[in-house]
Each structure stands twice: as structure tokens, then as C-alpha cells.
Amino acid sequence: MHSGGTARREERDSFGAIDVPADALWGAQTERSRRFFAIGTQRMPLEIVHALAHVKRAAARVNADLGRLDAAKADAIARAAAEVAAGSFDEHFPLLVWQTGSGTQTNMNVNEVLANLASRTLGGEVGPGRLVHPNDDVNLGQSSNDVFPTAMHVAAALQARPLLDALTRLRALLHARAQAWGGLVKVGHTHLQDATPVTLGQEFSGYEAQLGLADAALRQALPAVCALAIGGTAVGTGFTTHPEFGQRVAQRLAQDLAEPFVVARNAFAAMAGHEALVLLHGTLKALAVALAKIGGDVRLMGSGPRAGLAELRLPANEPGSSIMPGKVNPTQVEALTMVCAQVLGHDAAIGFAASQGQLELNVYKPLIALDVLDSLRLLADAMASFADHCIAGLEPDEARMQELLARSLMLVTALAPHLGYDRAAKIARRAHEQGLTLREAALAAGVLPREFDAWVDARRMLGPA
């Protein structure tokens, strides 16, 4: 970000003159936002800036096709927008998230940078004498009120790609573990108390199925995100733009970005409400809930190594303690579950922000954009890290699982169909109170050895009788 050194130039807007750093590509409206909205340190996500550039590129081409913008200007704007979208000028987008709720100042930041870059391409100067106007040329046929929510949706759709890739990889690893560990019988647990047996593979198949549900929900939510507000201009009526502008811009974006973008059926809803992003983030919330459960289970099964369940051996990626030598902690789980907690917090903020739209506009757009994109990025990164640095290196401790299974009193459930619930319960209670094995307590109660061995077979307890 530019520091605003001693070299300055004068820029002008409808409010008059203002000085900006001489080497900055932004103009007067960006500078006013820098001065009047010095709130926090969170910059507008670059994904939004890049998405706006994609929209401006498409808009310039469409306006030229419609005969509303000079072809040379349109080409210069489109070229500049492609560079901005590629991240070549990220340092020229200094604005913070906590600004106008419509995102107007960031839209103008993009307009001003593109106008200066395009002017330079056309042989003109940067600044007041530029050959391309930020409003009249770059923003032609648009309003912040339709362009910014369009960029929010474009950014979310693009950011969903790495999330879906990470989710697919994690599901594949869990599926492979479920297949490989299908024969490892262990104690099941309900209420954190011993229960009837399961296989480690069955547990991991459940984890993969949980993520499968979230995966399907995510893919069902994305088509609504691909419906764009572009063409609605200020209030949804499309006043001042060409009647084909929105549809054509959506088509160009679909071609440029290989996403099924379309113009929203109702621009009023697309600008005044953000239900599509609320629904999308609702699926991220469900994904976070599932991941938190999965991570928590891995942490429990890896607890120990001497005084816990110790059914799984966690990868030893780094020292776990600054004071206890040799300690291995479930750090990947901790990072994952912190991300999940953050996503749940984002969901509450997004839900409230989206509910506050008034009449023709919701003015919580930057907050919604920040939190949706943050959740998409955090979950993608956390799943990739959890997959590569935890699940891929997990090892089952078969001897420990057999030890715990042999000591489990809940194998008594297999006796109930033969002896009745009450008699079986007395056997389990005697075993627990007297420190006996279940077999010893059953034999003391008159069960014959051959009957016990035939009835109490953990592998016969893994499905319907």
C-alpha cells in the first residue's frame, strides 16, 4: 500500500480538489475513502477487486459492442482490467472493508485505477488530464449497487473452486481409510461411554458420508450464486443502461471465467437481498459442523499415548510442547476446529447483515463479502492441511484396539437375546464391581464356556443379527 509520501498530485471530483500520492493510480474518491474511513486494518478482499475487474472488462466489451463506448477506449479498459484481475496492481487498492455499505468506494477505486491505466495505454497521462473517465467510461451502464453484488457473486463462485477441490481430496482420503480399516474391530462409544463394537472403517465411512452431504449441498447452492445483479443499475430498474447490457455482461463473464453465470431473474431481489450468499454460507456452516465433529473424534481416538484411548497414532509433525519433551499434540485438529468456530461466527454475522436490507438496497455488502470469502478460503486451506498433515499420516494401533475391546463390558449386549436384559445387566454389573472380565462374570453366573464363546463374538455384532 502506498504510504503517501511528499510527492503529491491534485485530483478532482464533484466535491472539489484533493491531493493524492503522485505515484498512485487511484483518484479523488479513493483518497477521500482512505481519509474518512480509517477503521481497522482489514482491506477489501482482493478477490472482490479482481472480480470487479473481470466485470469491468466484460462491461467495456459489451458497451463497445452496443455502440455506447469508443472501441479504442473499450479495448484499453479491457486490457487494464485483465491486468488488475491478474493481480498486477494489487498495491493500488488500499481501501478498507469498513466503508460505505454499498461498496461504492471500492467500485470507484477500481474505476479510477482502470481509467488511469487505460489512459496510459492510449498515450495519455495519469490524473486529471486522463483520456478515460472513471464514471463516464469505465462505469458506463453500471451502478455500484449492481456491480458490487455482481462482484461478490463472481468472487464467491471462483473461490468455491479450491474449496471443492480440498473437500474432494479429504473425502477421498477418508474413503480410502474406511476401506483399508474395514476389518479393524474396536469398542464403539455413545455418551463417551463404552458401547457395542464397530470397525474403524465404519467410523471413517460415517465421516466421509457427513462430508458428502455438505458437498452435495454446496453444489446445489452455487447456481443461485451464479445469478448476477448486473443490469439493475441504481435501484433494479436498469435505468441509464442498455436493455441487453446485463445479459450480455453475464454471458461474457461465463465465457471468460468458465462459470455458468446468468443475469438474475429479479434485479430488485439481487440488490436488496443476499439470500443466495446466505444459503451458500449455510452450507459452509454445515461443512464446518461436520469437520468439527470429525476432527474432535480423531483427537479423542488419538488421545494418550498412555492415558487415553490411543486407538490412533497421530503424525508427529512438530514438537508439541515447549516444556515436555517428546509430546505430540493434535495440532492439525486444533487448527481445523478453530477455523470451524470462525465460520460459525461468520454465519451469524452474515445472517444478521443480510436481514438488514432496506427497500431497494442492502448496505452491509462489504461485511457479507468479507465473511463469505474468508470462510471459503479458511475451510479450503484447513481441509487441505488436515488431509495432508493428519489424515494421510494416521496409523491405527491394532493392539490397543484389541486390548480395549477385550476389556469392554458392553459385549454383554450379545448375551441379552439369550439370557434376557436383566440377567445380562447383572453379569455386566458384577464384572464391573469385582474387576472381572465379562467372560469370568458370565461363567460365574452359570453360562457355559462354549455358550459364551458362541454368543459373544465381536465380529458378529457389527451389523443386524
N, C-alpha and C positions, 0 to 999 in steps of 0.2 A: 504494500500500500504506500502511496506517496505521502511523504511527511509534510509537504507544503513548505518548502524552503524559501529562500529570499527571492528567487526569481518568480515573478508572477505575471499573469496577463489578465486583462479585463474582459469579462464576458457579460452578456446582457440577456435578460428575459423580460417578461411583461412586468416584473417588479422593479426593473432597473438594472444598474450595474453592480457587479460583484467580482472580486479578484479570485482567480483560481491558480494553482501551481502551473508554471509555464509549460512544463512537460506533460501535464495531464491531458488525456484525451476526452475527459468529461467536460461538461459546461456548467452553466449557471445553476440549473435546477438541481443537479447532483451536488454542487458545492453548498447550496442552501440546506439540503438534507444533511450533509456532513456536519454543518454547524449547529443545526437546530435539533438534531436527533442523535446526540452523543449519549446513547443509552446502552450500557452493557458492552460486551465485546463480540457478540455473535453476528458475524457478517451474513448478509443474504446468501443462502447456499449457492455455490457456483453452478449446481445443476439447474437452478432456476435461470441464472444468467445465460447459460448455454442453451437452455430450452427457448428462452426469449429470442436468442439469436437465430435459432432454427426457424422460429415463427416469422421473424423479420425477413429472413432470406426468402421464405415461401411467399410472404406478402409482397415483397418487392417484385418478384417474378410475376405474380398474379396481377398486380397493378399495371405492370408493363403490358401483359397480355390483353388486359382490358382497355388499354389505351389511356390510362389515367396517370401514368408516370413515364417520363422520358426514359428511353431504353438504356442510354448510357448511364444515367443515374441509377436505374434499377440494377444494372449489372455491377456497378461499383458497390452499391449497398449489399447485394447478394454475396459478392466476393468478401467484403469486410465481415459480413455475418458468418460466413463459413469459417473465417479465421478465429473469430470470437468464440464460436461454438466448439472449435478445436482446442480452446484454452490458451491461445497465443497472447491474449491481452488481459489475463485474469487480474493483474495488478491495477487495472483501471476501473475496477468495480468495488469501491470501498464502502458501500453503504451497509448499514446495519439492518438487522431484521426488524427492530423496533422502530418503525416509521409509520407512514400512513397505512391504514388497514387495507387499502385497495392495491398496494404495491406500486402506486403511480410513480414514486420517486425512483424505484429501481427500473421501471419501464423507461422513464426518461433518461436514466443513466445509460441504458443500452442504446436508446435513440441518439443521445449526444455522442457517444463513442463511435457508433456506426456512421453518423453524419461526418465526423471529423476524419475517420479512416477513408470513407468514400470520397470526401473532398480531396484528400491527399492523392488518392488513386487517379482522380480526374485532373490533377495538376494544380489544385487549389491549396489554400492554406488551412491550418487548424485554428479554430477560434471564430471570432465574429465575422470574418470575411469568408467563411467556408462556403463551398459551392453547393452543399447539400444541407437541407434544413431538417433538424431533428423531428419537428412536428409535421410540417407540410409534406415532407418526402418519406422519411423513414417510418413515421407513424400514420401514413396515409391510409384512410379507411378503417382505422382502428381506434380503440379507446383502451386505456389501462384496464377498464372494467371488464373487457372481454379478452384482452391479450394476456393479462396476468393469470387469470384462472386457466386459460389455454396452456400457458407455460407450466403451470402447476401440474396439469394432467400429463403433458408431454414428459416432464421430468419424472413423474411417478412411474409412468409406463416404462421409460428407459431404465430407471433404477430397479424396477422389478426383475429385470433380466438376470443380474448377478444373484439376486435373492433366490430366484427359482433354480438357478444352476447349483447354488450351495445346498438348497433343500433337496434337490435330486441326488446329489452326491451323498449327503448324510443318510437319506433313505436307503440308498444302495448299500452303504456300509452296514446299516442296521439289518437289512435283509440278509446280507451275507453272514452276519453274526448269528442271526436266527437260524439259518440253515446249518451252519457249522456246529452250533451248540445245541442242536435239537435233541441230542441224546444225553445231555448232562442234567441229571435229575437233582433237584435241590429242594430245600424247605421253602414252601410258599409263606407269604405273610399277609395277614389282614389286621388292621388296627395296630400295626407294628408288633404283632404277636404271631407266634408260630401258627401255621395253617397247613392244609394238606399240600402234598408235593406239586411242583410244577417243574418244567425244564427251563434252563436258562434261555434256550431257544424260544420257548413260548413267551417268556417275558419280553425278549427283544422283538418278537413278531408284533407284540402289542405296541411297542414304541414306534415301529415303522408304520403301523396302521393309524396311530394318532397323527403322525406327520402326513400320512396320505390324505386324511380328512382335511387338514389345513391346506395342503397342496391343492386339492380339488376346489376348495372354497376360494382360494386366491385366484385361480384361473377363471372361476365364474365371476369374480368381481372386476376383473380387468377390462372387459368390454365396455362397461359403464365409464371407466376412466378414460377410455379412448374416444369418448364423445366430447367434443370440444365446444367451448363457448364462442369461438371466433365468429365474427359477423354480427354479433349482437350490439356492438359499439357501446354507447354510454349506459343505456337502460334496458337493452334487449330488443329494441325495435329495429336495429340496423340502420338508423338514420345517419346519413352522410357517407355511407359506403355503397358499393355496387351490390345489387341483389344476389349476384353469383359469387361474391368475394369469399364469404365464409366457407362455402362448399369447396371452392377451388383451392383455398389455402389448406383445408383439411386433406384434400386429395394429394396435394404436393407433399405435405408432411408425411402422409402414408407412404408415398413413393420414396422420399428421401431417407426415412428412418425405418422402413420395413416394419411398421406397426399399423394395425387396422384402424387408423384414425378416421373419424367421420365428424361432420358438424352435428352438434346436439340438436335433438328434435325441438327442444324448447329452450331458447336462449335465456328467458327470464329465470327459469329454474337453474340453469347452468351458472348464472352470475349471482343470483341472490341466495342460493343454497349450495352446499357442498356434500350432498349425501353420497355421491359416488366415492369421494375420498373417505368419508366416514365408514362406508361399507368396506372399502379396501382395508382401512386400518383395523376395522373389526376383525378381519381375517388375520391380520398381523397379531392382534391381541390373542386370538385363539392359538396361533402358532406359538406365541410366547408362553402361553399357559401350558401347552403340550411340552415344549422344550424345558420349562422349569421342572415339570414332573419327571421327565426323562433324566435330566441332569441330577435331580435330587436322588433318584433311585441309584444311579451309578455311584454317587457319593456314598450312599448307605451301604451298597454292596462292596464298595472298596474301603470301607472304614476298617481301621486296625493299625498295623497289620496283626497285632497280637490280641487286642482287647475289643475288637469289633466283629462285624460279620466276616470281613476278609474273604469274601467269595470271589472278588475280582482283584487283580493286581493292576493298579493304575500306572501309566507310563511315568517314569521318573525324568521329567523334562528339565527341572531346575531345583536347587536346594529349597526346601520348604520352610526352613526356619533360620533366623539369624543367631539363635542360641542353642537349638537342639540339633546336633549333627545327624545326618542321615535321614532326616524327616522328609517324607514325600506327602505333599498335600494335594487335594483335588482342585488345583488352581483353575484348570480349564472349566470345570463345573461352576466355580465361583464367578468367573468372568461371564459365563453364559447366563447364569441366573441373575446377575446384576443387570445385564442387558435386558432380560425379560422384565425385571422390575421397572426399568426405564420405559420400556414400551407400554406397559400398563399405565404408567403415569401419563405418557403422551396421549394414550387413548382417552383418558379423562379430559385432558386439555382440548383435544380435537373435538370431542363431542360437545363440550360447552361452547367452544368457539363457533362451531358450525350452527349451533342453535341460535346464535345471536344475529343472524341476518335480519335486516330491517328493510321492508318494502323491496326496492329493486336491487339491493346490494348487500352482500356480506362484507364487513370491513375487518375481518380477522384473518385475511388471506395469508399474510406472511407467517403468522404463527402456525396455521394449518400446514403450510408448505414446509416450514422448518421441521415440524414434528413428524410428518409423514415421511419425509426424505430421511430424517435421522433414524427412524425405526427401520426403514427398508435397508439402509446401509449397515446399521448396527447388527440386525438379525443376520444379514448375509455374511458379514465378517465373523460374527460369533459362531454361526453354524460351521463355516469353513474351518475355523480354528478348533472347534470342538471335534469335528470329524477327523481332522488331520493329526491333532496332538493329543486326543484322548481315545475316541472310539477305535481308530485304526491301530492303536497300540495296546488296547485292553487285552488282558490274559485271564482266563478263568483259573481258579485254584480248585481243581477237581477233588483233591484230597480233603480240603477244608469243607467243600460242599457235602462230601460223603460223611464226614465226621458229624456235621450238624444234622444231616438227615437221619443218621443212625440214632442220635440222641433225641430226635423230635418226638414229643408226646402226641402230636396231632395225627400220627399214623393210626391212632386209636379209632379214627373215623371209619377205618376199614372193618373194625370189629362190630360196629353198631348194627349193620344189617343182620349179623349172625347172633349177637348177644342181646341186642336191644340198647337203646340210648343210655338208660340209667345204669345198667351194669357196666357198659363200656366207660361211662364217666367215672364210676368208682375205681376202675382199673387205672385210668389216667391220673386220678387224684392220688391214689396210693403210690404210683410211680413217682409223682412229683414230691409228695411229702416225705417219702422214705429214701429218696435218691436212687431209686431203682430204674433200670431200663424198662421200657414198655413191655418187652418180652418177659422179663423177670416178674413183673407185676401180674401179667396175664397168666403165666404158669402158676403163680401162687394163688390165683383166683380160680384155678381148675381148668384152664384152657390147655388142651393137649399141644405139645410142641409141633406136631405135624399140622394141626389145625391153624395154629398161629402163623406158621411159615407160609401156609397156603393162602390165608386170608390177608395177611399184612405184607403185601408186595408193592413197594412204592411205584414201580413201573405200571402196575395195573390201576393206579389211582390218577392217571394223567388224562383221563377222559371219561365219558359216560360208561357206567358199569354195563 
